[in-house]
Amino acid sequence: MMKNKNDKDPFETFGWNFAVVTDPYQVFAVCFVFADIGAFRKTIRQVLLSAASNKVHKKTEPANVLCMFRAISSVMLAAHQLYRQGKTSALQIAPGQLAQKQLYARPDGSWAAWEYLPKNLSTKDYQDPYRVFRRFFKHQSIAGWRLSLQQVLDYALAGYTGHKDLNLLKLYFHLTRLMEAAHLIDVREVPCVDGQLKPRWEEET
């Protein structure tokens, strides 16, 4: 029986991380070492704006855009595995805890903690980010999402003038919610990255 060619790199991380990652939670961890959540939000927005116009995307180098979208694709594949496993958040967050920075921000980040707050999630999504994965894959299959990402890049990196059948606004919200949910899970549930303990917030007194 022939093995699938992706068996050795199930989340396709080597193309941007230069290492194979086989644990879905570690995919999230290395992704947000590669780039902050704010950088992903910005790239998604800029690329989709370029895809909506007849101008070639020139905000960043094409190689950087491709690497960012490869990382997004890896997060999508990791999220799909967790979705198929029926994962839900084990952390119970009371209304009075919603603003605790330990729930949404990295202590080693380059921004103020409050800037890591999700911009596109509901309160229920914030409390259980796995809800986002369920909605994401209810909207489209994994094959459909892979095709959508490829089409977005094709439109953004070329001066197409033909008909575009993608709902780019809906794609923007789905993709940013996917990344924000993955970021929350990484902050809350993944204590290590690449075998090293992550920095932790000091207890406030």
Buried (B, 14 or more C-beta within 10 A) or exposed (E): EEEEEEEEBBBBBBEBBEEEBEBBBBBBBBBBBBBBBBBBBBBBBBBBBBBBEEEEBEBBEEEEBBBBBBBBBBBBBBBBBBBEEEBEBEBEBEEEEEEEBBBBBBEEBEEEBEEBBBEBBEEEBBBBBBBBBBBBBEEBEBEEBBEBBEBBBEBBBEEBEEEBEBEBEEBBEBBBBBBBBBBBBBBBBBEEBEEEEBEEEEEEE
